[in-house]
Amino acid sequence: MTTIAIVFHSRFGHTGVQAEAVRRGAASAPTAEVLLVSVDDYEHAWEAIDAADAIVFGTPTYMAGPSAPFKAFLDATSGRWAQQLWKDKIAAGFTNSGGVNGDKLATLQALSLFAMQHGMVWVGLGLLPGSFESVGDLNRLGSFLGAMAHSPADATPEIAPGSGDLATAEYLGRRVATAAARWMDARAPIEVAS
Ligand SMILES: Cc1cc2nc3c(=O)[nH]c(=O)nc-3n(C[C@H](O)[C@H](O)[C@H](O)COP(=O)(O)O)c2cc1C
């Protein structure tokens, strides 16, 4: 069994829908146990996050980076950073924003650099770009570092992100769960014949 923690922020609900899609994807892997943590509750979830084999970070893009509540969570991990407590855990990220581009890449870069500071092992999306014209296409926004989703300012969380972006988030969740299972297996102690 591998455990996947998904820590996310969502003020208006759109990134929450994306986080739920990541959860569905991770939970579809046969050996995964998945925990969804809103940053509103992270202070009560440290033990579970520390125990996870993989942590997926998700935040809306606000002012070209992670939102302030999500950044507060990232900053609150500095004690863990000092002890390298999360070293060698699998990490991945996703973001959602109002603009088609909206500088989402800057957010994923911030999340991946954060994971590197912790000595984590970053898992990218692993998908070729889909067709933007087809709303149902996997990776229609053409991201490599993590999953992106687009929620126009006038669209409610019931209709945005769209089906392709949610399928992409699901894909990332399943990929992380699979990678974590392989990684944990590979890290199993080597038995030496006596
Ligand atoms: C303070 C603030 C800053 C924002 N900055 C950006 C931005 O830099 N790029 C962008 O595309 N959208 C930006 N947006 C739009 C949000 O990313 C978008 O509304 C997103 O769907 C919000 O996610 P949520 O519903 O999970 O809170 C911003 C919104 C707010 C409130």
The ligand as a Gaussian input file, in Angstrom:
#p B3LYP/6-31G(d) Opt

LIG

0 1
 C       -5.799000      37.585000      -6.006000
 C       -6.007000      36.869000      -7.320000
 C       -4.965000      36.813000      -8.219000
 C       -5.114000      36.143000      -9.430000
 N       -4.051000      36.063000     -10.281000
 C       -4.173000      35.371000     -11.440000
 C       -3.052000      35.214000     -12.304000
 O       -1.936000      35.640000     -12.036000
 N       -3.260000      34.541000     -13.466000
 C       -4.479000      34.037000     -13.831000
 O       -4.614000      33.461000     -14.901000
 N       -5.558000      34.142000     -12.998000
 C       -5.418000      34.780000     -11.819000
 N       -6.486000      34.855000     -10.950000
 C       -7.720000      34.107000     -11.260000
 C       -7.738000      32.755000     -10.514000
 O       -6.591000      31.997000     -10.801000
 C       -8.991000      31.953000     -10.926000
 O      -10.130000      32.685000     -10.577000
 C       -9.020000      30.577000     -10.292000
 O      -10.010000      29.792000     -10.938000
 C       -9.302000      30.635000      -8.802000
 O       -9.237000      29.315000      -8.287000
 P      -10.183000      28.859000      -7.068000
 O      -11.603000      28.915000      -7.586000
 O       -9.756000      27.475000      -6.777000
 O       -9.945000      29.812000      -5.940000
 C       -6.360000      35.535000      -9.748000
 C       -7.410000      35.605000      -8.835000
 C       -7.246000      36.256000      -7.626000
 C       -8.390000      36.286000      -6.642000

